[in-house]
Amino acid sequence: QVQLVESGGRLVQAGGSLRLSCAASGRTFSSYSMGWFRQAPGKEREFVAGISWGGAVLRYADSVKDRFTISRDNAKNTVDLQMNSLKPEDTATYYCAANSRSRWAVTTSIEYEYWGQGTQVTVSS
């Protein structure tokens, strides 16, 4: 099993940047593919970005492509989400998730077994 703790969310102005971090417990972190999802009030949880176990395969939602970058450090058991050019519509609770069944980046939330508690990102206009 793995436990996930997100950090880095806060209030930021539109056009600004934030870096979210997810710290994972457990000795098998490198065998998990990882993802970031977000959920805005009244909306369903949506995929944001995913990264394969080794970090070679990256996937992004169209809405964040060219603005967000996912990365991981298997030595430190962390996965980060660098968010640039933030927009008010990026406002949401952001969740880190881990998938032990596939080493490749996947986009559907049902594939992920482990979730963090979320970190709030608010982008003001």
Residue pairs with C-beta under 8 A, 6 or more apart in sequence:
1 26
1 114
2 24
2 25
2 26
2 28
2 29
2 32
2 98
2 100
2 114
3 24
3 25
3 26
3 114
4 22
4 23
4 24
4 25
4 96
4 97
4 98
4 114
4 115
4 116
5 22
5 23
5 24
5 116
5 117
6 20
6 21
6 22
6 94
6 95
6 96
6 116
6 117
6 118
6 119
7 20
7 21
7 22
7 23
7 119
8 18
8 19
8 20
8 21
8 119
9 18
9 20
9 93
9 94
9 119
9 120
9 121
9 122
10 18
10 120
10 121
10 122
11 122
11 123
11 124
12 18
12 86
12 121
12 122
12 123
12 124
13 86
13 123
13 124
14 86
14 87
14 88
14 123
14 124
14 125
15 85
15 86
16 86
16 123
17 82
17 83
17 84
17 85
17 86
18 83
18 86
18 121
19 80
19 81
19 82
19 83
20 36
20 80
20 81
20 83
20 94
20 96
20 119
20 121
21 78
21 79
21 80
21 81
22 34
22 36
22 78
22 79
22 80
22 81
22 96
22 116
23 77
23 78
24 32
24 77
24 78
24 79
24 96
24 98
25 77
26 77
28 100
29 74
29 77
29 98
30 53
30 54
30 74
31 53
31 100
31 103
32 53
32 98
32 99
32 100
32 103
32 114
33 50
33 51
33 52
33 53
33 98
33 99
33 102
33 103
33 104
33 105
33 106
34 50
34 51
34 70
34 72
34 79
34 96
34 97
34 98
34 99
35 47
35 48
35 49
35 50
35 51
35 96
35 97
35 98
35 99
35 105
35 106
35 107
35 112
36 48
36 49
36 50
36 70
36 79
36 81
36 94
36 95
36 96
36 97
37 45
37 46
37 47
37 48
37 94
37 95
37 97
37 109
37 112
38 45
38 46
38 48
38 90
38 92
38 93
38 94
38 95
38 121
39 45
39 46
39 92
39 93
39 95
39 118
40 91
40 92
40 93
43 92
45 95
45 109
46 61
47 61
47 107
47 108
47 109
48 60
48 61
48 64
48 68
48 81
48 94
49 58
49 59
49 60
49 61
49 64
49 68
49 69
49 70
49 81
50 58
50 59
50 60
50 70
50 105
50 106
50 107
51 57
51 58
51 59
51 70
51 71
51 72
51 79
51 105
52 58
52 103
52 104
52 105
53 103
53 104
54 74
54 103
55 71
55 72
55 74
57 104
57 105
58 70
58 105
59 105
59 106
59 107
60 68
60 70
61 107
63 89
64 83
64 90
67 83
67 84
67 85
67 86
68 81
68 82
68 83
68 84
69 81
69 82
69 84
70 79
70 80
70 81
70 82
71 79
71 80
71 82
72 78
72 79
72 80
73 79
73 80
79 96
81 94
83 90
83 121
86 121
86 123
87 123
88 123
88 124
88 125
89 123
90 121
90 123
91 121
91 122
91 123
92 120
92 121
93 118
93 119
93 120
93 121
94 118
94 119
94 120
94 121
95 115
95 116
95 117
95 118
96 115
96 116
97 109
97 112
97 114
97 115
97 116
98 112
98 113
98 114
98 115
99 106
99 111
99 112
99 113
100 113
100 114
101 111
101 113
102 111
106 112
